[in-house]
């Protein structure tokens, strides 16, 4: 995996729909064999960016290059960029094997080879014995694996995925994250994955691209994005962060909820007095919400035992503090 010789390059790419600019002059490189997740709120331009890469939308300005070739006007069916859709887009009138074979058939691959490659991928995806099943006879996770097999049987150099897990139950999402990560590492091909889910992006991607208002706000490794957001937009979008006034003009401090300490008595060092508002169970802990002296919402993550010892009630006053070095300094918005 390297971005020194990128497989994909966006140079000043924009997309306009009438007077509305969905993507605003973005620059992005994606390395060979890299798993890149593009995430952001609804309407941020992430899906439009993926559709331009797939050839389903034409850039209004700028250049998209794949493997050194300018692709702006190359139609989708002439690109080696299969996509796994949120809806999966499987053919209900074809059985499982026929769905997997479809791309090979469109390429003129001979029947016996189509059969062999389809059966190989069905076995690889744990679907051996399901080849004659109808699509409506499969579970959500099984349909997802059929869609992946159909996209990967053509042996592409890149796979595009548009919110592919959003329709699955929570336990299936975790399983499919493991399947996707394993496949990408084994095959060594490039994955470009669009999602609104922070947990999916951070669990699987080598790098994460955060988009907002049609622009790229930050690119980096998941840990870097989570712990060192560059802007208020990123800090508010990822994680449960507290944004506090900095010690110098033009600065703000970001302190993650899991690095906040809640005390009934004022501790030494920097601390903020705040009133308890509510709590939220978050799986690995409990998020407590407070109101600061200026009315700002503050958050701290505690364990069940800590919550029990604090015995919080709405309006009860506590002190929020953090260890030196736990904060991230960024430029004020």
Residue, then its C-alpha position, 0 to 999 in steps of 0.5 A: x500500500x502506497x500513496x507515492x504511486x497512487x491508484x486514484x487521484x482527484x485533482x481540483x474535482x468539483x460537481x455542480x447540480x445547477x447552482x448547487x455545488x455538491x463537491x468543491x474542488x477536492x484533492x485526494x490520492x488513494x494508494x494501491x491496496x489501501x482501504x480508504x473510508x469517506x465519511x461525513x453527514x448527509x449532504x456532505x458530498x461523499x456519495x457524489x465523490x464515490x459516484x464520480x469515481x465509479x463513472x456514474x457522475x461526470x465532474x464539472x471541473x478538475x480531473x479524476x485519474x485511475x492508474x494513470x489514465x484520465x477517467x472524466x469521460x469514461x462511462x461506468x461500464x468501461x471502468x474496472x470499478x464495481x460497486x457494492x450498493x446500500x440496496x445491494x442491487x441483486x437480481x431477484x430473477x437470478x439465483x445466487x450463482x447466476x448473480x455472481x456470474x453476471x459480471x463475467x457473462x457481460x464480459x464474455x467469459x466462457x460458461x465453464x470458466x464462469x461456473x468455476x470462478x463463481x463456485x470458488x467465490x461462493x465457497x470463499x464467502x461461506x455460501x457453498x450449497x446456496x448456489x441455487x437459492x433465490x435471493x429472497x431465500x437468503x438472510x441479510x448477511x448472506x445477500x451481502x456476501x453474494x453482492x461482494x462475491x458478484x463484485x469481486x469475481x471479476x478480480x478488479x483492482x478496486x472495489x467501491x462500497x456505498x454504505x453497504x452495511x447500513x441495512x444490516x442488524x447490529x450483530x451482522x454489521x460487526x461480522x461483515x466488518x470482519x469479512x470486509x477487512x479480511x478480504x481486503x487484506x487477502x486480495x490486496x486491492x483498493x477499497x473505497x468505502x463511503x459511510x456515515x458510521x464512525x465505528x465502521x470507518x474507524x474499525x476498518x480503514x487505513x485512512x479516513x476522509x472527513x467531508x463537510x459541505x462538499x469539501x475535505x475537512x481532514x484526512x488521516x489515520x483513524x486514531x489521528x482523526x479521533x484524537x487530533x481533529x483539525x477543526x471544530x467541524x471534525x471535532x464535533x462530528x467524530x467522537x464525543x468531544x468537549x470543545x473548550x476555550x484555549x489558553x492562548x488567543x485563537x486556540x481551542x482545546x479538545x478533550x474527549x469524553x473518555x479522558x474527562x474525570x468527574x468529581x464531586x469535590x473540586x480537584x487540583x489543576x484545571x477543572x470546570x464546574x457543571x451541572x448534571x443533565x442526563x446519562x446515556x448507556x454507550x456499550x463500553x461505558x456510560x456517557x454523562x451529559x453536563x451543562x457548563x457555566x456558559x450553557x455549553x454541553x459537556x460530556x464525560x464517559x464513566x463506568x457503571x461503578x463510577x456512576x453509582x458512586x457519583x449518584x448523579x441527579x439532574x441539577x447536581x453540581x460536579x467538577x470535570x477535569x482532565x490530566x495534563x496532556x490529555x487535551x488537543x489544541x486546535x485553531x479556534x473556528 
